[in-house]
Amino acid sequence: MASSVLIIDDSDIIREQTICTMMDVALFDNYREASDGLEGFKSVMDNKPDLVICDLEMPRMDGFKFLQMVNGRPELHDIPIIILTSSSDLESKVKGLEQGACDYVTKPFDAAELVVRVKVHLKIKMLQDELSRSVTHFKGLSFADSLT
């Protein structure tokens, strides 16, 4: 199954830099981009990515509103969202994590750190997906017996 990432940032340079960082280590098969939270949310709804890297400060819809919209959709709760922003104040970090982000990286980012954090969250997502499939499988088995 092809893996995908969505990078949401109003800076073309940051989006390009982030994509190049991920491509250098071949983390994903598909790389998608959005220039603000609204475009990003539409992209998530059209084709659910395996991971989102999102800025906080963007026009039209900022990262906090994007997190709220994703949080309002139960079918999107399993998407890891990493905040990648120049805002390093504690209040923004806490607010982002409380609203559903799984991690917070500040710009300018260190490529190795971002890659390691993405790998960690992809591994967690893979394990959660595997657990969910197992639960579904065993629920099915609990309703059927070997005679029917």
C-alpha positions as CSV (number, residue, x, y, z in Angstrom):
1,M,0.0,0.0,0.0
2,A,1.4,3.4,-1.0
3,S,2.1,5.8,1.9
4,S,1.4,9.5,1.7
5,V,2.2,12.7,3.5
6,L,0.5,16.1,3.3
7,I,2.6,19.2,4.0
8,I,0.6,22.3,4.8
9,D,2.5,25.6,4.9
10,D,2.0,29.0,3.2
11,S,5.7,29.1,2.3
12,D,6.6,27.4,-0.9
13,I,10.2,27.2,0.3
14,I,9.3,25.4,3.5
15,R,7.0,23.0,1.7
16,E,9.8,22.2,-0.9
17,Q,12.4,21.8,1.9
18,T,10.2,19.5,3.9
19,I,9.4,17.4,0.9
20,C,13.1,17.1,-0.1
21,T,13.9,16.1,3.5
22,M,11.4,13.3,3.4
23,M,12.3,12.2,-0.2
24,D,16.0,12.0,0.8
25,V,15.2,9.1,3.0
26,A,12.3,7.7,0.9
27,L,9.7,7.9,3.7
28,F,6.7,8.2,1.5
29,D,5.4,7.2,-1.9
30,N,3.2,10.2,-2.4
31,Y,3.9,13.8,-1.4
32,R,1.0,16.3,-1.3
33,E,1.0,20.0,-0.6
34,A,-1.4,22.7,0.6
35,S,-0.8,26.4,1.1
36,D,-3.2,26.9,4.0
37,G,-5.4,25.0,6.5
38,L,-8.5,25.2,4.4
39,E,-6.8,23.7,1.3
40,G,-5.2,21.2,3.6
41,F,-8.5,20.1,5.2
42,K,-10.0,19.6,1.7
43,S,-7.0,17.5,0.7
44,V,-7.4,15.4,3.9
45,M,-11.0,14.8,3.2
46,D,-10.4,13.9,-0.5
47,N,-7.6,11.5,0.2
48,K,-6.6,10.6,3.8
49,P,-2.8,10.8,4.2
50,D,-0.7,8.7,6.5
51,L,0.7,11.8,8.2
52,V,0.3,15.6,8.1
53,I,3.0,18.2,8.7
54,C,1.3,21.5,9.3
55,D,2.3,25.1,10.0
56,L,0.3,27.2,12.5
57,E,0.5,30.7,11.0
58,M,-1.2,30.7,7.6
59,P,-3.8,32.8,5.7
60,R,-7.5,31.9,5.4
61,M,-7.3,29.0,8.0
62,D,-4.5,28.7,10.5
63,G,-3.1,25.5,11.9
64,F,-5.1,25.6,15.1
65,K,-8.4,25.8,13.1
66,F,-7.1,23.0,10.9
67,L,-6.5,20.9,14.1
68,Q,-10.1,21.7,15.3
69,M,-11.6,20.7,12.0
70,V,-9.7,17.4,11.9
71,N,-10.5,16.8,15.6
72,G,-14.2,17.2,14.7
73,R,-14.1,14.3,12.3
74,P,-13.8,10.9,14.1
75,E,-12.7,9.2,10.9
76,L,-9.6,11.4,10.8
77,H,-8.5,10.9,14.5
78,D,-5.9,8.3,13.5
79,I,-3.9,10.7,11.3
80,P,-0.7,11.9,13.1
81,I,-0.3,15.6,12.7
82,I,3.1,17.2,13.4
83,I,3.2,20.9,13.8
84,L,6.2,22.5,12.0
85,T,6.2,26.3,12.8
86,S,8.4,29.2,13.7
87,S,6.3,29.9,16.8
88,S,8.2,28.5,19.7
89,D,6.3,29.9,22.7
90,L,5.1,27.4,25.3
91,E,1.5,28.5,25.0
92,S,1.4,27.7,21.2
93,K,3.0,24.3,21.9
94,V,0.5,23.4,24.6
95,K,-2.5,24.6,22.6
96,G,-1.4,22.6,19.5
97,L,-0.8,19.4,21.4
98,E,-4.1,19.8,23.3
99,Q,-5.9,20.3,20.0
100,G,-4.7,17.0,18.6
101,A,-1.2,17.4,17.2
102,C,1.1,14.5,18.1
103,D,4.4,16.5,17.9
104,Y,5.8,20.0,17.6
105,V,8.9,21.0,15.7
106,T,10.2,24.6,15.4
107,K,11.6,26.2,12.3
108,P,14.2,26.4,11.1
109,F,14.1,22.6,11.5
110,D,16.9,20.1,11.7
111,A,16.3,17.6,8.9
112,A,17.5,14.6,10.9
113,E,15.3,15.5,13.9
114,L,12.2,15.9,11.6
115,V,12.9,12.6,9.9
116,V,13.2,10.8,13.2
117,R,10.0,12.3,14.6
118,V,8.1,11.4,11.4
119,K,9.5,7.8,11.6
120,V,8.3,7.5,15.2
121,H,4.8,8.6,14.4
122,L,4.6,6.4,11.3
123,K,5.6,3.4,13.4
124,I,3.0,4.3,16.1
125,K,0.3,4.7,13.3
126,M,1.3,1.3,11.8
127,L,1.0,-0.4,15.1
128,Q,-2.4,1.3,15.8
129,D,-3.7,0.3,12.4
130,E,-2.5,-3.3,12.9
131,L,-4.2,-3.4,16.3
132,S,-7.4,-2.0,14.8
133,R,-7.5,-4.7,12.1
134,S,-6.9,-7.4,14.8
135,V,-9.7,-6.1,16.9
136,T,-12.1,-6.1,13.9
137,H,-11.0,-9.6,13.0
138,F,-11.5,-11.0,16.5
139,K,-14.9,-9.2,16.9
140,G,-15.9,-11.0,13.7
141,L,-14.8,-14.3,15.1
142,S,-16.6,-13.8,18.3
143,F,-20.0,-13.6,16.4
144,A,-19.4,-16.7,14.3
145,D,-18.9,-20.2,15.4
146,S,-17.3,-23.1,13.5
147,L,-20.7,-24.6,12.7
148,T,-22.3,-21.6,11.0
